[in-house]
Amino acid sequence: MKGRLTEISDLPSLRKDILLTLYELLFKHFGPQNWWPAETPFEMIVGAILTQCTSWSNVEKAIDRLKSAGKLSLEALLETDYEEIEELIKPSGYFRQKAVKLKNFVNYIAVEWDGDLEAFLDQELETLRKALLNINGIGPETADSIILYAANKPIFVVDRYTYRCVYRHGWFDGPFHYGRLQSFFMETLEASVSLYQEYHALFVQLGKYYCRTKPRCLECPVGKFIKPRRTL
Ligand code: SF4
């Protein structure tokens, strides 16, 4: 294990040490996550939209229902009306808003890209990000998840779980801010699709099992080696 993990440091090399050590601890404890759990890029994108504000187990139920109904494709969703989509994705919650978001996405790919999802995902990273953020209903976390896991391009996805951990350890200051938190990781770590994919998945595991609203520091694989400095 490299570096001493006691202080916030502006030294890029120490920050890198800290983040790589954290990664190693999480990887050793949870093992490879091999995210995203989806068979195709389209299924991944549907999952990324449905997972907003709900647990993954609810998303799985909704995806299974779409699959069983033969609706888990761009073409099928284009031809399906809102009410039917709402019914199928009900287990994921906020189903009316999410049906609109799914339709916005497939309509955009159909109209602007002639239905060619592969070509859309093949764009240069920044152009792709701008295009995703322009689709009504797709925010930064969803856009970046799509870029990282469906387009396989190196962008770091952050969320509340990520924030809790780095804030509680004193490595990141201030309130949650998506862009600042993302820069904190991307300016420190090398741009690597496999590292970013695993790291985000490991943060999700950490947040689910240990770094919860009420943290379980004594049992946590990080807390055994590095003491947190503050609570949220
Ligand atoms: S030690 Fe505590 S604060 Fe640190 S990651 Fe684990 S649960 Fe979160």
Residues whose N, C-alpha, C, O or C-beta is under 5 A from the ligand:
A	BS01	SF4	C165 R168 Y210 C211 P215 R216 C217 C220 V222 G223 I226 P228
